[in-house]
Amino acid sequence: MDINERIVLFRKRQEISQKELANMIDVDDSTMSKIENGTRALRHFEIEKIADALNVSIEELFGRAKKTNVDVMLLRFNNGLNDLEKNKILSFVDGVNRK
């Protein structure tokens, strides 16, 4: 997984929109989109800002931290299911957590 994919994963995990993250690191929306799509390289000062905004270490952002099963499951969840399937699973999990 590339850094841009990890940024998206961590951003979604924190429930932060792309626009919100762009504001947090002081870039415009189109720049943030390019960063997440992998069509624009990160500048050194942006890496620390993104890590801080997403509450992850720089090592995690670069994928150097130990990968967890949760990360793999979240990536599969985000990429492998349509919105209806995701909502069904989230509703089920929410119901289990309320018990």
Buried (B, 14 or more C-beta within 10 A) or exposed (E): EEBBBBBBBBBBBEEBEBEEBBBBBEBEEEBBBBBBEEEBEBEEEBBEBBBEBBEBEEEBBBEEEEEEEEBEEBBEBBEEEEEEEEEEEEEEEEEEEEE
